């Protein structure tokens, strides 16, 4: 509640301009692009929405749900101390910051679909190698490689959503896409434990996650940012 009271919707509300704004008046096409928005019902009828939601579902499955929940138990079962496993998670978090900032820079300069495909491919490879990690240096190397990739998928996913459906609809549509992310995370948290209890280890859980990672890479390349754009919707209409 305090944050909701203190935050503003746009810099102009406090007499400021957005970073990078040189003060020039936007053109008619720029104003139209700012106003372009897509209702949820219309977005649900497009292939790109489901490609974004599907790849982000896998993102949640392979991050919060599987690694975030089961990495430490897996590491302890393979002979690592709890402190060592926790240090690996801390290192992963530090690399997360680096990877996310770098991904934002890359998102502004390169094809977002190819970036996502690259991120998911590296994630799949790192998860596939996790059952082979038996030494502390290997565990920390995994933490570095995987950590760089954890939230790196967010900037290109959000930017693709804004590009395809309009910046005015980003909050509403990305919120639903992120919902699919957390459904994937919830499923992986359960599935990882199920595989462990049923088979005695996490190997199949990691292999299945790696396969899904490659699938997410393929889905990302199918996203079509050059397709139809939604018409401008009156500001008073629901997104």
WOQUI-V870338 format. One record per residue. N is the residue number from 0. RES is the residue in one letter. PHI is phi in whole degrees, -180 to 180 (NA if undefined). PSI is psi in whole degrees, 0 to 359 (none if undefined). OMEGA is omega in whole degrees, -180 to 180 (* if undefined). Layout:
# WOQUI-V870338
n/res/phi/psi/omega
N/RES/PHI/PSI/OMEGA
N/RES/PHI/PSI/OMEGA
This chain:
# WOQUI-V870338
n/res/phi/psi/omega
0/X/NA/312/178
1/X/-58/321/179
2/X/-64/318/180
3/X/-61/326/180
4/X/-75/328/-175
5/X/-90/331/-176
6/X/-76/153/176
7/X/-118/157/-177
8/X/-75/329/-176
9/X/-151/154/-179
10/X/-57/328/-178
11/X/-61/337/180
12/X/-64/337/179
13/X/-120/23/175
14/X/76/23/-179
15/X/-118/164/174
16/X/-108/154/177
17/X/-61/152/176
18/X/-58/133/-180
19/X/90/352/180
20/X/-81/119/-178
21/X/-88/3/177
22/X/94/352/179
23/X/-69/146/178
24/X/-69/135/179
25/X/-67/149/177
26/X/-74/170/179
27/X/-62/320/180
28/X/-67/324/178
29/X/-67/321/178
30/X/-66/321/178
31/X/-65/321/179
32/X/-67/321/178
33/X/-64/326/-177
34/X/-86/346/-176
35/X/-65/131/-180
36/X/-148/158/-177
37/X/-128/121/176
38/X/-62/152/-179
39/X/-58/318/-178
40/X/-61/323/178
41/X/-71/320/180
42/X/-63/323/-179
43/X/-64/342/180
44/X/-91/4/-179
45/X/-105/148/179
46/X/-67/321/-175
47/X/-61/324/179
48/X/-60/316/-177
49/X/-74/331/174
50/X/-68/318/177
51/X/-65/314/-179
52/X/-67/321/-179
53/X/-67/316/179
54/X/-67/325/180
55/X/-76/331/171
56/X/-57/315/179
57/X/-68/325/176
58/X/-58/312/178
59/X/-64/321/180
60/X/-61/318/-173
61/X/-91/0/179
62/X/-120/266/-176
63/X/-54/316/-173
64/X/-70/312/-174
65/X/-92/296/-176
66/X/-69/315/-179
67/X/-61/328/-178
68/X/-92/322/-166
69/X/-115/357/-178
70/X/-63/312/-177
71/X/-64/312/176
72/X/-58/320/179
73/X/-63/315/-179
74/X/-64/318/179
75/X/-63/320/178
76/X/-64/336/-180
77/X/-97/17/171
78/X/97/359/177
79/X/-82/146/176
80/X/-74/160/179
81/X/-63/324/179
82/X/-65/316/179
83/X/-62/316/179
84/X/-63/319/179
85/X/-66/322/177
86/X/-63/323/177
87/X/-64/319/178
88/X/-66/321/177
89/X/-63/317/177
90/X/-62/320/178
91/X/-60/317/179
92/X/-64/320/178
93/X/-64/317/179
94/X/-68/334/176
95/X/-59/317/179
96/X/-61/313/-180
97/X/-62/312/-177
98/X/-64/322/-179
99/X/-69/317/178
100/X/-63/316/179
101/X/-64/321/180
102/X/-64/323/177
103/X/-61/318/178
104/X/-64/316/-180
105/X/-67/325/-179
106/X/-61/327/179
107/X/-75/349/-170
108/X/-124/343/-174
109/X/-132/165/179
110/X/-58/116/-175
111/X/-63/328/179
112/X/-66/317/179
113/X/-69/326/175
114/X/-61/312/180
115/X/-61/317/179
116/X/-61/320/178
117/X/-66/314/-180
118/X/-61/312/-178
119/X/-67/327/178
120/X/-66/313/178
121/X/-64/323/178
122/X/-64/316/180
123/X/-62/317/-180
124/X/-65/319/-179
125/X/-68/321/178
126/X/-69/321/179
127/X/-62/329/-179
128/X/-83/346/-174
129/X/-58/319/179
130/X/-62/342/-180
131/X/-91/356/-179
132/X/-79/115/-176
133/X/-127/350/-178
134/X/-119/155/-178
135/X/-59/313/178
136/X/-58/324/178
137/X/-66/320/179
138/X/-64/318/179
139/X/-70/326/175
140/X/-64/318/175
141/X/-59/317/-179
142/X/-61/322/180
143/X/-68/308/-176
144/X/-64/313/-178
145/X/-70/321/-179
146/X/-63/322/178
147/X/-61/337/-170
148/X/-102/349/-168
149/X/-59/295/-178
150/X/-98/5/179
151/X/-60/337/-180
152/X/-74/343/-174
153/X/-69/309/-178
154/X/-56/311/180
155/X/-67/327/178
156/X/-65/315/179
157/X/-65/319/-179
158/X/-67/321/176
159/X/-63/320/178
160/X/-60/315/179
161/X/-67/321/-178
162/X/-66/318/-175
163/X/-79/319/-170
164/X/-112/356/180
165/X/99/139/-177
166/X/-63/330/-179
167/X/-66/340/180
168/X/-102/2/-174
169/X/-58/312/-176
170/X/-60/312/-177
171/X/-68/312/-175
172/X/-74/320/178
173/X/-65/328/176
174/X/-60/318/178
175/X/-72/324/176
176/X/-65/321/178
177/X/-68/329/175
178/X/-58/318/178
179/X/-64/325/177
180/X/-58/314/-176
181/X/-76/334/172
182/X/-64/317/176
183/X/-61/320/179
184/X/-64/316/180
185/X/-63/318/180
186/X/-64/318/-179
187/X/-68/324/178
188/X/-60/318/178
189/X/-73/314/-175
190/X/-63/321/179
191/X/-60/315/178
192/X/-66/324/179
193/X/-64/313/179
194/X/-61/318/-179
195/X/-64/314/-178
196/X/-71/328/-177
197/X/-82/318/-173
198/X/-105/347/178
199/X/93/354/176
200/X/-157/179/-177
201/X/-98/6/-171
202/X/-57/311/-178
203/X/-66/326/177
204/X/-61/317/-179
205/X/-71/320/179
206/X/-63/316/179
207/X/-64/322/178
208/X/-66/322/178
209/X/-63/317/178
210/X/-61/317/178
211/X/-64/325/177
212/X/-61/317/176
213/X/-65/324/177
214/X/-64/318/178
215/X/-62/322/177
216/X/-61/317/179
217/X/-66/319/178
218/X/-62/321/-178
219/X/-62/322/-179
220/X/-72/345/179
221/X/-87/350/179
222/X/-66/132/-176
223/X/-113/95/-179
224/X/-75/352/180
225/X/-99/11/-179
226/X/-79/197/-179
227/X/-64/143/175
228/X/-104/148/-179
229/X/-72/150/176
230/X/-70/161/177
231/X/-69/130/179
232/X/-105/140/179
233/X/-56/140/-176
234/X/-55/332/-178
235/X/-78/348/-178
236/X/-81/154/179
237/X/-72/144/176
238/X/-86/none/*
